[in-house]
């Protein structure tokens, strides 16, 4: 049941991101300064979290992955 809810959240956020400015679904208008793009940022965060739930760690494209963090934790620097 949880996987189905996560899949639905992923599909809704993907549909929202495919057509963010068409006006048929727009929670915050994009022309509002500073907060106009928060709805797209939220949809992106939900989509990335859903992908991670299903085992696709897309965060490695934006920075370090968990494997790299674990490697750094194992290194002890002694002077």
Backbone torsions as a table, in degrees:
resi	resn	phi	psi	omega
1	UNK	NA	-41.3	179.6
2	UNK	-64.4	-39.6	179.1
3	UNK	-63.1	-36.5	178.5
4	UNK	-65.8	-41.7	178.0
5	UNK	-65.6	-38.7	178.1
6	UNK	-67.1	-39.4	177.9
7	UNK	-64.6	-41.5	177.7
8	UNK	-64.0	-42.1	177.6
9	UNK	-62.3	-40.4	178.9
10	UNK	-65.2	-42.9	-179.8
11	UNK	-66.1	-42.4	179.0
12	UNK	-63.9	-42.3	179.6
13	UNK	-69.2	-35.3	177.5
14	UNK	-66.3	-42.5	178.1
15	UNK	-63.7	-40.1	178.8
16	UNK	-63.9	-39.0	-178.7
17	UNK	-75.5	-29.0	180.0
18	UNK	-64.2	-36.6	-176.2
19	UNK	-132.3	63.5	-172.9
20	UNK	-73.3	-29.1	-173.6
21	UNK	-106.2	9.7	-175.8
22	UNK	-74.7	-18.1	177.2
23	UNK	89.2	-7.5	-179.8
24	UNK	-79.7	-26.2	169.1
25	UNK	-139.3	104.7	179.1
26	UNK	-143.9	107.0	-177.9
27	UNK	-75.3	-44.2	177.3
28	UNK	-123.5	123.9	178.2
29	UNK	-60.8	138.6	-176.5
30	UNK	-70.0	-15.7	-178.0
31	UNK	-86.1	2.1	173.6
32	UNK	-80.6	121.7	-177.0
33	UNK	-60.8	139.0	173.7
34	UNK	71.4	-33.9	-177.8
35	UNK	-111.7	-0.2	-176.4
36	UNK	-65.1	-27.8	-178.2
37	UNK	-103.7	9.7	179.7
38	UNK	-65.7	-32.4	179.6
39	UNK	-68.2	-37.9	175.9
40	UNK	-68.8	-37.6	177.7
41	UNK	-65.3	-39.4	177.5
42	UNK	-65.3	-42.7	178.6
43	UNK	-63.3	-37.4	177.3
44	UNK	-65.7	-43.2	179.2
45	UNK	-63.7	-39.7	178.0
46	UNK	-64.8	-43.0	179.8
47	UNK	-64.1	-41.4	177.6
48	UNK	-65.7	-38.7	178.5
49	UNK	-66.8	-38.9	178.2
50	UNK	-66.7	-40.4	177.6
51	UNK	-63.2	-39.5	178.5
52	UNK	-66.4	-35.8	177.6
53	UNK	-59.7	-37.8	-179.2
54	UNK	-88.6	6.3	172.5
55	UNK	99.4	6.0	178.5
56	UNK	-103.0	101.9	-177.8
57	UNK	-87.7	91.9	-178.6
58	UNK	-82.0	-6.1	179.5
59	UNK	-66.0	-21.3	-179.7
60	UNK	-65.6	-21.1	176.6
61	UNK	-75.9	-20.0	-176.7
62	UNK	-105.2	-5.7	-178.9
63	UNK	172.5	-144.1	-176.6
64	UNK	-83.4	146.0	175.9
65	UNK	-93.5	173.7	179.8
66	UNK	-64.3	-33.9	179.5
67	UNK	-63.0	-41.1	178.8
68	UNK	-67.3	-36.1	178.0
69	UNK	-66.2	-38.1	179.0
70	UNK	-66.2	-37.6	178.7
71	UNK	-63.5	-41.5	-179.7
72	UNK	-68.2	-31.3	179.8
73	UNK	-69.5	-25.3	-177.5
74	UNK	-80.9	-14.8	-178.1
75	UNK	-86.2	126.0	177.1
76	UNK	-116.1	119.4	-178.2
77	UNK	-98.5	115.8	-178.3
78	UNK	-119.0	129.4	178.2
79	UNK	-91.9	NA	NA
